[in-house]
């Protein structure tokens, strides 16, 4: 059997799609409650995992504090990618001998556990095909991505999950072997 790893590293560059700081906080200023509804995407098909989660009828509470804005609440479109985070990701790609792609485009990955208010995670492929040499052995790096971290779960009870949005949107470098 051959297995790969995903390694994530948070960046202290400010959030990925807005100008909010990346500090975690216990201060809650606003609480928003929502339920997950499964809908069809571009091909009009409903994702089976999303349909299952929606059928559970969970209520999601999102606690917003001083390090959040309307982007994290999914009430405002994301801003341009954080240029400093992109620069750090490209530096890591160079250190890992990876080939940067010609154009960085943001993709969406469906998230069905409520940890992202939009229902998907934004991810950008930055580089491919690198390697890391350790102890005379070469380890392949399949891809290097820049993505947003999820909200952090603070509590869960019967029928309700509470997330704090301070971590949502913090840039992550994802290195895939």
C-alpha positions in Angstrom: 0.0 0.0 0.0 1.1 3.5 -0.7 -0.3 6.5 1.2 0.1 10.2 0.9 -0.1 13.0 3.5 -1.7 16.4 3.6 0.2 18.9 5.7 -1.5 22.2 6.6 0.3 25.3 8.0 -1.6 28.4 9.1 -0.2 31.8 7.9 -0.1 34.9 10.0 -0.7 37.2 7.0 -4.3 38.4 7.6 -7.3 36.5 6.4 -7.3 35.0 2.9 -10.3 36.9 1.4 -10.7 40.0 3.6 -8.7 42.4 5.6 -9.6 40.9 9.0 -6.8 39.9 11.5 -6.0 36.3 12.2 -6.2 36.4 16.0 -8.4 33.9 17.8 -10.7 35.5 20.4 -13.3 34.5 23.0 -15.2 37.8 22.4 -18.6 37.2 20.7 -20.4 40.3 19.3 -22.9 38.7 16.9 -24.6 35.2 16.8 -26.2 34.0 13.6 -28.2 30.8 13.3 -28.6 28.8 10.1 -29.6 25.4 8.7 -28.0 23.5 5.9 -30.0 23.1 2.7 -28.7 20.9 0.0 -29.1 22.3 -3.5 -27.9 21.4 -7.0 -24.7 22.7 -8.3 -23.7 23.6 -11.9 -24.8 20.2 -13.1 -28.0 20.4 -11.1 -27.2 17.2 -9.1 -27.4 17.3 -5.3 -24.3 16.0 -3.5 -25.3 12.9 -1.5 -23.2 13.9 1.5 -24.9 17.4 1.6 -28.3 15.8 1.2 -27.6 13.5 4.2 -26.3 16.3 6.4 -29.3 18.5 5.5 -31.7 15.6 6.4 -30.3 15.6 9.9 -31.9 19.0 10.5 -29.1 20.4 12.6 -29.1 24.1 13.5 -25.7 25.8 13.2 -24.8 28.8 15.4 -22.0 31.1 14.2 -20.3 33.3 16.7 -18.7 36.4 15.2 -16.3 38.6 17.0 -13.8 41.4 16.4 -11.7 39.4 13.9 -14.7 38.9 11.5 -16.6 40.7 8.8 -19.4 40.0 6.4 -17.2 37.8 4.3 -17.0 35.1 7.0 -20.7 35.3 7.5 -21.2 34.8 3.7 -23.1 38.1 3.5 -20.4 39.8 1.3 -18.5 38.4 -1.7 -14.9 37.4 -1.0 -12.3 40.1 -1.7 -9.1 39.5 -3.8 -6.7 36.8 -2.6 -4.3 38.1 0.2 -1.1 38.9 -1.8 1.2 38.3 1.1 -0.3 34.8 1.6 0.2 34.0 -2.1 3.8 35.2 -1.9 4.5 32.9 1.1 2.9 30.0 -0.8 5.1 30.6 -3.8 8.2 30.8 -1.6 7.3 27.5 0.0 6.8 26.1 -3.5 10.2 27.2 -4.6 11.8 25.7 -1.5 10.1 22.4 -2.3 11.3 22.5 -6.0 7.7 22.7 -7.2 6.6 24.3 -10.4 4.2 27.3 -9.9 1.1 27.1 -12.2 0.6 29.8 -14.8 -2.6 31.3 -13.2 -3.9 30.8 -9.7 -7.6 30.3 -9.7 -9.8 29.8 -6.7 -11.9 26.6 -6.6 -14.7 25.5 -4.2 -14.8 22.2 -2.3 -18.1 21.3 -0.7 -18.1 21.3 3.1 -21.1 19.6 4.7 -20.4 19.8 8.4 -21.4 23.4 8.9 -17.8 24.6 9.5 -18.0 27.1 6.7 -20.9 29.4 6.4 -20.9 29.3 2.6 -21.1 25.5 2.4 -17.8 25.2 0.6 -14.1 25.9 1.2 -12.1 28.1 -1.1 -8.9 26.5 -2.4 -6.3 27.8 -4.9 -3.7 25.5 -6.6 -0.4 27.3 -6.5 2.3 24.7 -7.6 2.7 21.1 -8.6 5.5 18.5 -9.0 7.9 19.3 -6.2 10.1 17.1 -3.9 11.8 17.1 -0.6 15.0 15.3 0.1 15.4 13.9 3.7 18.1 11.5 4.8 19.1 10.5 1.2 15.5 9.7 0.2 13.4 11.8 -2.1 9.7 12.4 -1.3 7.4 13.7 -4.0 5.2 16.7 -3.5 2.1 16.4 -5.6 0.6 19.8 -5.1 0.8 23.0 -3.0 -2.4 24.8 -2.4 -3.5 28.0 -0.6 -6.8 27.5 1.2 -9.0 29.0 3.9 -9.2 27.4 7.3 -12.6 26.3 8.7 -14.5 27.8 11.6 -13.7 26.2 14.9 -16.3 24.2 16.7 -16.9 25.4 20.3 -19.8 23.2 21.3 -22.3 20.6 20.1 -25.5 19.4 21.7 -28.6 17.6 20.5 -29.6 19.2 17.2 -27.2 22.2 17.4 -23.6 22.8 16.6 -21.8 26.1 17.5 -18.8 27.5 15.6 -16.7 30.5 16.2 -15.8 32.4 13.0 -12.4 33.8 14.2 -10.5 31.0 12.6 -12.6 30.9 9.4 -10.6 32.4 6.5 -7.1 32.1 8.0 -4.8 31.2 5.1 -3.5 27.6 5.1 -0.7 26.2 2.9 -1.7 22.7 2.0 1.2 20.4 0.9 0.1 17.1 -0.5 2.6 14.2 -0.9 
